[in-house]
Amino acid sequence: MSAVEQYTRAHLVTDSPDEHVVVPVALRYDPEADPRAVRVGLPGSHDWTFSRELLEQGLRAPTESGDISIWPCGRVQTILEFHSAQGVAVVQFDASALIRFLRRTYAAAPVPH
């Protein structure tokens, strides 16, 4: 089983209608560390670790677990919302980048039973 790392860009959602902040994001999966978890690395923030299943479910319907919420936004976007003591980060992804990442994780390590 090999680790998967994918870099993509996402839009940081702010309350300013004029501001569209594009940030680099690192998507990581290491089946040897935890075959059920994925990590999302945002600039200036720690990595967020949550279940691969949560990410997959959030592509189809609103879902949440602890400090993380994921939901589809239209047909081609997905929102990830992260809550921490420092505040809330809301990040909008192209769903295709997340789907591609998930496919790569399942190729690296099928769903554990």
C-alpha positions as CSV (number, residue, x, y, z in Angstrom):
1,M,0.0,0.0,0.0
2,S,1.4,3.3,-1.0
3,A,0.6,6.8,0.2
4,V,-1.3,9.3,-2.0
5,E,-0.6,13.0,-2.1
6,Q,-2.4,15.3,-4.4
7,Y,-2.1,19.1,-4.7
8,T,-5.0,21.2,-5.8
9,R,-6.4,24.7,-5.4
10,A,-9.5,25.8,-3.6
11,H,-11.4,29.0,-2.9
12,L,-11.3,30.3,0.6
13,V,-14.9,31.5,1.3
14,T,-15.0,34.9,3.1
15,D,-17.8,37.3,4.0
16,S,-16.5,39.8,1.4
17,P,-18.4,39.6,-1.9
18,D,-15.4,41.0,-3.8
19,E,-12.7,38.7,-2.3
20,H,-12.0,35.4,-4.0
21,V,-8.9,34.0,-2.3
22,V,-7.4,30.9,-4.1
23,V,-5.3,28.8,-1.8
24,P,-3.1,25.7,-2.4
25,V,-4.3,22.6,-0.7
26,A,-2.6,19.3,0.0
27,L,-4.7,16.2,0.0
28,R,-3.0,13.2,1.7
29,Y,-3.8,9.6,2.4
30,D,-1.4,7.2,4.1
31,P,-3.0,3.7,4.5
32,E,-0.1,2.6,6.7
33,A,-0.8,5.4,9.2
34,D,-4.6,5.0,9.1
35,P,-6.4,3.2,6.2
36,R,-9.7,5.0,7.1
37,A,-8.4,8.6,7.3
38,V,-7.6,11.4,4.8
39,R,-5.8,14.7,5.6
40,V,-6.4,18.1,4.1
41,G,-3.6,20.6,4.5
42,L,-4.5,24.3,4.3
43,P,-1.9,27.1,4.3
44,G,-1.3,28.6,7.7
45,S,-3.3,25.9,9.4
46,H,-2.7,22.4,10.7
47,D,-3.7,19.4,8.7
48,W,-7.3,18.3,9.2
49,T,-7.7,14.6,9.5
50,F,-11.1,12.9,9.1
51,S,-12.5,9.7,7.6
52,R,-12.3,8.9,4.0
53,E,-16.0,7.8,4.2
54,L,-17.0,11.3,5.5
55,L,-15.4,12.9,2.4
56,E,-17.1,10.5,0.1
57,Q,-20.5,11.0,1.7
58,G,-20.1,14.8,1.7
59,L,-19.7,14.7,-2.1
60,R,-23.3,13.5,-2.4
61,A,-25.1,15.0,0.6
62,P,-24.5,17.3,3.6
63,T,-22.6,15.4,6.4
64,E,-20.6,16.3,9.4
65,S,-18.4,14.8,12.1
66,G,-17.1,16.7,15.0
67,D,-15.5,20.0,13.8
68,I,-15.8,19.2,10.1
69,S,-18.8,19.6,7.8
70,I,-18.9,18.7,4.1
71,W,-21.6,19.3,1.5
72,P,-22.1,19.5,-2.2
73,C,-22.6,23.0,-3.6
74,G,-24.3,22.8,-7.0
75,R,-23.3,20.1,-9.4
76,V,-19.5,20.7,-9.6
77,Q,-18.4,22.2,-6.2
78,T,-18.0,20.8,-2.7
79,I,-17.7,22.8,0.5
80,L,-15.5,21.8,3.5
81,E,-16.0,23.7,6.7
82,F,-13.4,23.3,9.5
83,H,-14.0,24.6,13.1
84,S,-11.1,25.2,15.5
85,A,-10.3,27.4,18.5
86,Q,-8.8,29.9,16.0
87,G,-12.1,30.2,14.1
88,V,-13.8,28.7,11.1
89,A,-12.3,28.0,7.6
90,V,-14.8,27.4,4.7
91,V,-13.1,26.1,1.6
92,Q,-14.8,25.5,-1.8
93,F,-13.3,22.7,-4.0
94,D,-14.0,21.5,-7.5
95,A,-15.7,18.2,-6.7
96,S,-13.7,16.6,-9.6
97,A,-10.4,17.2,-7.7
98,L,-11.8,15.5,-4.6
99,I,-13.3,12.6,-6.6
100,R,-10.0,12.1,-8.4
101,F,-8.2,12.0,-5.0
102,L,-10.7,9.5,-3.5
103,R,-10.3,7.2,-6.5
104,R,-6.5,7.3,-6.0
105,T,-6.9,6.4,-2.3
106,Y,-9.2,3.4,-3.2
107,A,-6.7,2.3,-5.8
108,A,-3.9,2.5,-3.1
109,A,-6.0,0.7,-0.5
110,P,-9.5,-0.7,-0.9
111,V,-12.1,-0.1,1.9
112,P,-10.9,-2.0,5.0
113,H,-13.5,-4.4,6.6
